[in-house]
Amino acid sequence: MIKTFDYERIPIVEVVNEIMLDAVNRNASDIHFDPQEKYLKVRIRVDGELIDYTETPNTLKKNMITRLKIISGMNITESRLPQDGAIKTQLKNTNLDLRVSSLPTNLGEKIVIRILDYTMSLKGLEYLGFSETNYKKMADIIGLPNGIILVTGATGSGKSTTVYAILQKLNSKDRNLIAVEDPIEMELETINQVQVNSEIGLTFANCLRSILRQDPDIIMIGEIRDTETAKIAVRASITGHLVLSTLHTNNALNTIERLLDMEVERYLLASALAGIVSQKLARKLCEKCKKLRAPNEYEKNMFKTVLGKDVTSIPVAGNCEECGNGYRGRIAIHEVLKINETIRDAISNGIKKERLRELVYKSDVTTLLQDGLQKVLGGLTTLEEILKLIEFDEENSFSQTSSMKESNLHIEIDNSIKRNSIETITN
């Protein structure tokens, strides 16, 4: 239901404050101010879904946009170029930490506010929805003395939350942690955080060169965006540092390919890469109104193919006053790959993508689809949510499972890998 404001009685300042507070209280991640021909449409993103919130008359559109630009520190006289700003304040005992972006469109300036909420990061890595198996692998990976750890996924998939949780876990008084970010999204005690400023030449690559002379133990790079940053990050990790960063890729295999596309030398990548965490966010079922239903033949076949399990019931969304649509909050779906010696040799030797795929998924990795389906069986989310995020290719799944069982690789795989493969398929 669209909310209405009495603009004749309520000042625009109070309307803006109310929109921001209400969005935070509804656990929204973003607020969109979209210029239309007849009004300014305001939408909020809750649990990944954009919903209409209110409509502001065109006569007040300019006032609202100007107010947003003033409190976020933007230039109100400039409307032809994109701008970035931030809002950090307290309203009605609620702390607001917001990132603001403006974009000129044909109908006026569009403003998007990103609501930063790192309460999950502060709770710790164990609260981020990792399965027991994936959490153990994460503990092993971040416990390594050196190497590069990559958290990957699309924009808004919770990468920063995971990275900050890892930093919290690694932060100790006997370590020198340095982070290079753009922007700094959460201030952490005892961690040296550097804000990138490309306008004056303070880029990720330039910062990294200087950081290596600062005697760091652990380096966090907000995002690997270009070849130069990727190369320096990899070289830093093989000289005795643990490097943590993010990358926009869909899964572990694509991450390896992306780094190779960035012209990182194979032999360096093979020795530097410690682990890859790929993730997506699925809407979480409301505990009060979720229901069960019988799966159809296609769905039964999917669970049997991917997990090797016979399923008689799966959860579905209900509807209650508390949630409105059957979902409350979101949960992460993970794929954690710990790089073993066999995969290192494969990367270094430049084997084909198809064989690398077999090798990666013959290790003890739980794929995104497997983790997602396990969380469906755990009653945390629905099959519909998982299939919106991850494509199920029945033919490939059958051939992949069959290939695993036959161990039909053209390169030698040691016996421990084979045992892990059999256990993964059986489970």
Buried (B, 14 or more C-beta within 10 A) or exposed (E): EEEEBEBEEEEBEEBBBBBBBBBBEEBBBBBBBBBEEEBBBBBBBBBBEEBBBBBBEBEBBBBBBBBBBBBBEBEEEEBEEEBEBBBEEEEEEEEBBBBBBBEBEEEBBBBBBBBBBBEBBEEEBEEBBBBEBBBEBBEEBBEBEBBBBBBBBBEBBBBBBBBBBBBBBBBEEEEBBBBBBBEBBBEBEEBEBBEBEEEEEBBBBBBBEEBBEEEBBBBBBBBBBEBBBBBBBBBBBBEEBBBBBBBBBBBBBBBBEBBBEBEBBBBBBBBBBBBBBBBBBBBBBBEEBBEEEEBEEEBBBBBEBBBEEEBEEBBBBBEBEEBEBBBBBBBBBBBBBBBBEBBBBBBBEEBEEEEBBBBBBBBBBBBBBBBBBBBBBEEBBBBEBBBEBBEBEEEEBEEBBEBBEEEEBEEEBEEEBBEBBBEBEEE
